[in-house]
Amino acid sequence: MMLWFAGCPAVCKKLFSSVQSKRHLIRHCLCQRAGMLFCQMERMHSCNDKERRGAMRKAQGKTILLRGIFGSCMIVFFISGRMLTAELRQASRQQEVFDELKGRFVQDTSGQDEAGNGLKEEELFLSRGWKTKGEQTFTKRFSVYRSLKEENPDMAGWVRIEGTKMDYPVMYSPGRPDYYLRRDFYGRESTYGTPYLMEPCRYESPRTNLLISGHHMKNGAMFAVLQDYSNKEFFEEHPFVQFDTTEEAGTYEVAAVFKISASGEQESWQNLLFPEKRGDFEKAWDEVKNCCFYDTGVELFREDELLALMTCEYSQEDGRLFLIARRLL
């Protein structure tokens, strides 16, 4: 065989050339394939770099966002804390003002007197000792009323409900509506405000029916106790309101408790307290009775002297709660 190849140099050359060509072709294909793989790897590497950079940017963006949210929350928390602290301090100062004013009255620590002999309010009134008790109490308190009037001529009287937190001075500032809505007894800024007679009321001659407005504080202060009158049992335990002016005592019997929206119809209570035409009062009283929480059993007549206490009511938007009482003493 070897001899045959040796004798055929042309064939050998051709075969060798063919083998070389195939080797070259294989080498070329391998190089081309390697190049393609390299390019693919480069592209993959480039894509991975882009993905990594994109992921890093997203992570950085999330970090910045979270830091911003955290910072905003801290600012809101700090401001809210400062506001809450300031509000609590102010509430404490305002309560101290009322406590100081109430502290001027001489308290009867025995809980009894000669006229009342320890009877409950209802029993005392039925025993006809109420007028004597009221006059004696007023005599004890009158000097304080007069002293407060000298300190602030806007002092009109004092409203209280036995056995509750309702125990506050009442102001009157004709020509300056709502002046005491955000002011304390001394005229200083106050979120509690001070209960005040609303216009067009007059407590001096010629006297009109009276409407006293006070805040409904969510901590139970000021006129918040009026909300408890939506429960008939509370009314039965506290059927009387005491409103003394600086000149005379006044005891009132609760006749109606109801709520309305301040953005709705107002004629019923307005015509009840300040009727202008004949028949306005009777119509208004019928309307009020229909929207009361319950029947108190007390009837009102046009000649009655009425006292209304008004505050905010939170079960409806812009709500108002009214307590209407008629004068007994």
C-alpha positions as CSV (number, residue, x, y, z in Angstrom):
1,M,0.0,0.0,0.0
2,M,2.8,2.3,0.9
3,L,4.4,1.5,-2.3
4,W,1.3,2.4,-4.2
5,F,1.1,5.8,-2.5
6,A,4.8,6.3,-3.2
7,G,4.2,5.5,-6.8
8,C,1.4,7.9,-7.1
9,P,2.8,11.3,-6.0
10,A,-0.1,13.2,-7.7
11,V,-2.7,11.3,-5.8
12,C,-0.8,11.8,-2.5
13,K,-0.5,15.5,-3.2
14,K,-4.2,15.7,-3.9
15,L,-5.2,13.8,-0.8
16,F,-2.8,15.9,1.3
17,S,-4.3,19.0,-0.2
18,S,-7.8,17.8,0.6
19,V,-6.9,17.0,4.1
20,Q,-5.3,20.4,4.6
21,S,-8.3,22.1,3.1
22,K,-10.6,20.2,5.5
23,R,-8.4,21.0,8.4
24,H,-8.4,24.6,7.4
25,L,-12.2,24.6,7.0
26,I,-12.6,22.9,10.4
27,R,-10.2,25.5,12.0
28,H,-12.2,28.3,10.3
29,C,-15.5,26.9,11.5
30,L,-14.1,26.5,15.0
31,C,-12.8,30.0,15.0
32,Q,-16.0,31.3,13.7
33,R,-18.0,29.4,16.3
34,A,-15.7,30.6,19.0
35,G,-16.1,34.2,17.8
36,M,-19.9,33.8,17.9
37,L,-19.7,32.3,21.4
38,F,-17.5,35.2,22.5
39,C,-19.8,37.7,21.0
40,Q,-22.8,36.1,22.7
41,M,-20.9,36.1,26.0
42,E,-20.0,39.7,25.5
43,R,-23.6,40.5,24.8
44,M,-24.7,38.5,27.8
45,H,-22.1,40.2,29.9
46,S,-23.2,43.6,28.6
47,C,-26.9,42.7,29.3
48,N,-26.0,41.5,32.7
49,D,-24.2,44.8,33.4
50,K,-27.2,46.8,32.2
51,E,-29.5,44.7,34.3
52,R,-27.2,45.0,37.3
53,R,-26.9,48.8,36.8
54,G,-30.7,49.0,36.4
55,A,-31.3,46.9,39.5
56,M,-28.8,49.1,41.4
57,R,-30.6,52.2,40.2
58,K,-33.9,50.8,41.3
59,A,-32.5,49.8,44.6
60,Q,-31.0,53.2,45.1
61,G,-34.4,54.8,44.1
62,K,-36.2,52.6,46.6
63,T,-33.7,53.5,49.3
64,I,-34.1,57.2,48.6
65,L,-37.9,56.9,48.5
66,L,-37.9,55.0,51.8
67,R,-35.6,57.5,53.4
68,G,-37.9,60.3,52.2
69,I,-41.0,58.6,53.6
70,F,-39.2,57.9,56.9
71,G,-38.1,61.5,57.1
72,S,-41.6,62.8,56.3
73,C,-43.1,60.5,58.9
74,M,-40.6,61.7,61.5
75,I,-41.4,65.3,60.7
76,V,-45.1,64.7,60.9
77,F,-44.6,62.7,64.1
78,F,-42.5,65.5,65.6
79,I,-44.9,68.2,64.6
80,S,-47.9,66.2,65.8
81,G,-46.2,65.5,69.1
82,R,-45.4,69.2,69.5
83,M,-49.0,70.2,68.6
84,L,-50.5,67.5,71.0
85,T,-48.2,68.6,73.8
86,A,-49.1,72.3,73.2
87,E,-52.8,71.4,73.1
88,L,-52.6,69.4,76.3
89,R,-50.7,72.2,78.1
90,Q,-53.3,74.7,76.8
91,A,-56.1,72.5,77.9
92,S,-54.5,72.2,81.3
93,R,-54.1,76.0,81.6
94,Q,-57.7,76.6,80.5
95,Q,-59.0,74.1,83.0
96,E,-57.0,75.8,85.7
97,V,-58.7,79.1,84.9
98,F,-62.1,77.5,85.4
99,D,-61.0,75.7,88.5
100,E,-59.7,78.9,89.9
101,L,-63.0,80.7,89.2
102,K,-65.0,77.8,90.7
103,G,-62.7,77.7,93.7
104,R,-63.9,81.2,94.8
105,F,-67.3,79.8,95.8
106,V,-67.8,78.6,99.3
107,Q,-68.7,75.0,99.1
108,D,-71.3,73.5,101.4
109,T,-69.4,70.4,102.6
110,S,-72.3,69.0,104.5
111,G,-74.4,68.3,101.4
112,Q,-77.5,69.5,103.3
113,D,-79.2,72.7,104.4
114,E,-82.1,73.6,106.6
115,A,-84.5,73.9,103.6
116,G,-83.4,70.8,101.7
117,N,-82.6,68.5,104.6
118,G,-80.5,66.3,102.3
119,L,-83.3,65.6,99.8
120,K,-82.7,64.9,96.1
121,E,-83.4,67.7,93.6
122,E,-86.8,66.2,92.5
123,E,-87.9,65.5,96.1
124,L,-86.8,68.9,97.1
125,F,-88.7,70.6,94.4
126,L,-91.9,68.6,95.1
127,S,-91.5,69.4,98.8
128,R,-91.6,73.1,97.9
129,G,-88.3,73.7,99.5
130,W,-86.6,74.3,96.1
131,K,-87.2,78.1,96.1
132,T,-85.8,78.5,99.5
133,K,-82.8,76.3,98.7
134,G,-82.1,78.3,95.5
135,E,-82.4,81.6,97.2
136,Q,-80.0,80.6,99.9
137,T,-77.5,79.2,97.4
138,F,-77.7,82.4,95.4
139,T,-77.1,84.5,98.4
140,K,-73.9,82.6,99.1
141,R,-72.8,82.9,95.5
142,F,-73.9,86.5,94.8
143,S,-70.8,88.2,96.2
144,V,-68.6,86.0,94.0
145,Y,-70.7,86.9,90.9
146,R,-70.4,90.6,91.7
147,S,-66.6,90.2,92.1
148,L,-66.3,88.5,88.8
149,K,-68.5,91.1,87.2
150,E,-66.1,93.8,88.4
151,E,-63.1,91.9,86.9
152,N,-64.9,91.5,83.6
153,P,-68.0,93.5,82.8
154,D,-68.9,90.8,80.2
155,M,-69.7,88.4,83.0
156,A,-73.5,87.6,82.6
157,G,-74.0,84.7,85.0
158,W,-73.1,81.1,85.8
159,V,-74.6,77.9,84.4
160,R,-74.4,74.5,86.2
161,I,-76.0,71.1,86.4
162,E,-75.7,69.4,89.7
163,G,-73.7,66.1,89.6
164,T,-72.0,66.9,86.3
165,K,-69.0,68.8,85.0
166,M,-71.3,71.6,83.8
167,D,-70.2,74.4,86.1
168,Y,-69.0,77.5,84.1
169,P,-69.3,81.3,83.9
170,V,-71.4,82.7,81.1
171,M,-70.3,85.8,79.1
172,Y,-72.3,88.4,77.2
173,S,-70.7,90.7,74.6
174,P,-73.4,92.5,72.6
175,G,-72.0,93.9,69.3
176,R,-69.2,91.4,69.4
177,P,-70.8,88.1,68.3
178,D,-68.9,84.9,69.2
179,Y,-66.2,87.0,71.0
180,Y,-65.8,84.3,73.6
181,L,-65.9,81.4,71.2
182,R,-62.1,81.1,71.4
183,R,-61.3,83.2,74.5
184,D,-61.2,82.5,78.2
185,F,-62.8,84.5,81.0
186,Y,-60.0,87.0,80.8
187,G,-60.1,87.5,77.0
188,R,-57.0,85.4,76.3
189,E,-56.9,82.9,73.4
190,S,-58.4,79.6,74.3
191,T,-59.6,76.5,72.4
192,Y,-62.1,75.8,75.2
193,G,-63.6,79.3,74.9
194,T,-66.1,80.3,77.5
195,P,-69.9,79.7,77.4
196,Y,-71.7,82.9,76.1
197,L,-75.1,84.2,75.4
198,M,-75.8,84.4,71.7
199,E,-77.4,87.4,70.0
200,P,-80.2,88.5,70.0
201,C,-80.5,87.4,73.6
202,R,-80.9,89.9,76.5
203,Y,-80.7,88.8,80.1
204,E,-81.5,92.3,81.3
205,S,-84.8,94.1,81.0
206,P,-86.5,93.7,78.6
207,R,-85.4,90.1,79.0
208,T,-85.8,87.6,76.1
209,N,-85.5,83.8,76.1
210,L,-81.9,82.8,76.5
211,L,-79.5,80.8,74.3
212,I,-76.1,79.8,75.7
213,S,-73.5,78.3,73.4
214,G,-70.5,76.2,74.5
215,H,-67.9,73.9,73.0
216,H,-68.3,70.1,73.0
217,M,-64.8,69.1,74.0
218,K,-63.9,65.5,73.2
219,N,-62.2,65.1,76.6
220,G,-65.6,65.6,78.3
221,A,-65.1,69.2,79.2
222,M,-67.4,72.3,78.6
223,F,-70.8,71.4,77.2
224,A,-69.9,67.8,76.3
225,V,-72.2,66.6,79.1
226,L,-75.2,67.7,77.0
227,Q,-74.6,64.6,74.8
228,D,-75.5,62.5,77.8
229,Y,-79.0,63.9,77.7
230,S,-79.7,61.8,74.6
231,N,-80.2,59.0,77.2
232,K,-83.5,59.4,79.1
233,E,-82.1,57.8,82.2
234,F,-79.5,60.6,82.4
235,F,-82.3,63.2,82.0
236,E,-84.3,61.6,84.9
237,E,-81.2,61.8,87.1
238,H,-80.5,65.5,86.1
239,P,-83.8,67.2,85.3
240,F,-82.8,70.7,86.3
241,V,-80.4,73.4,85.0
242,Q,-79.3,76.3,87.2
243,F,-78.5,79.6,85.4
244,D,-77.9,82.5,87.8
245,T,-77.4,86.0,86.4
246,T,-75.4,88.5,88.4
247,E,-78.7,89.8,89.7
248,E,-81.0,86.9,90.3
249,A,-81.1,83.1,90.6
250,G,-82.7,81.0,87.9
251,T,-83.7,77.3,88.1
252,Y,-85.0,75.6,84.9
253,E,-86.7,72.3,84.2
254,V,-85.5,70.4,81.1
255,A,-88.3,70.1,78.6
256,A,-86.7,68.9,75.3
257,V,-83.4,67.6,74.0
258,F,-82.9,67.2,70.2
259,K,-80.2,67.4,67.5
260,I,-80.3,69.0,64.1
261,S,-77.8,69.9,61.3
262,A,-76.6,73.5,61.3
263,S,-76.8,73.4,57.5
264,G,-80.5,72.4,57.5
265,E,-83.7,74.1,58.6
266,Q,-83.4,76.3,61.7
267,E,-86.8,77.8,62.0
268,S,-88.1,75.4,64.6
269,W,-85.7,76.3,67.4
270,Q,-85.6,80.0,66.3
271,N,-89.3,80.4,66.4
272,L,-89.5,78.5,69.7
273,L,-87.0,80.9,71.4
274,F,-87.7,84.1,69.4
275,P,-91.3,83.9,67.9
276,E,-92.2,86.9,65.8
277,K,-95.8,86.1,64.7
278,R,-98.8,84.7,66.4
279,G,-98.8,80.9,66.1
280,D,-95.0,80.7,65.5
281,F,-94.3,79.4,69.0
282,E,-97.0,76.7,69.0
283,K,-96.0,75.4,65.5
284,A,-92.3,75.4,66.5
285,W,-93.0,73.5,69.7
286,D,-94.9,70.8,67.8
287,E,-92.0,70.4,65.4
288,V,-89.4,70.3,68.2
289,K,-91.4,67.6,70.1
290,N,-91.4,65.4,66.9
291,C,-87.6,65.4,66.7
292,C,-86.8,65.0,70.5
293,F,-84.9,62.0,71.7
294,Y,-87.7,61.2,74.1
295,D,-90.8,62.7,75.8
296,T,-89.9,64.5,79.0
297,G,-93.5,65.0,80.0
298,V,-92.9,68.7,80.2
299,E,-95.1,71.1,78.2
300,L,-94.1,74.6,77.0
301,F,-96.2,77.6,76.6
302,R,-95.5,81.0,74.9
303,E,-95.4,82.8,78.3
304,D,-92.7,80.5,79.7
305,E,-89.2,81.9,80.2
306,L,-86.9,79.5,78.3
307,L,-83.3,78.7,78.5
308,A,-81.5,76.8,75.6
309,L,-78.1,75.3,75.8
310,M,-76.4,74.5,72.5
311,T,-73.3,72.6,71.5
312,C,-71.8,70.6,68.6
313,E,-73.1,67.1,67.9
314,Y,-70.7,64.7,66.2
315,S,-73.0,61.9,64.9
316,Q,-73.7,64.0,61.8
317,E,-71.9,66.6,59.7
318,D,-72.1,70.0,61.2
319,G,-74.5,68.8,63.9
320,R,-75.9,70.8,66.8
321,L,-77.5,69.5,70.0
322,F,-80.1,71.6,71.9
323,L,-81.4,71.4,75.4
324,I,-84.5,73.5,76.1
325,A,-85.6,74.2,79.6
326,R,-88.4,76.3,81.2
327,R,-87.9,78.5,84.2
328,L,-89.3,77.4,87.5
329,L,-87.6,80.0,89.8
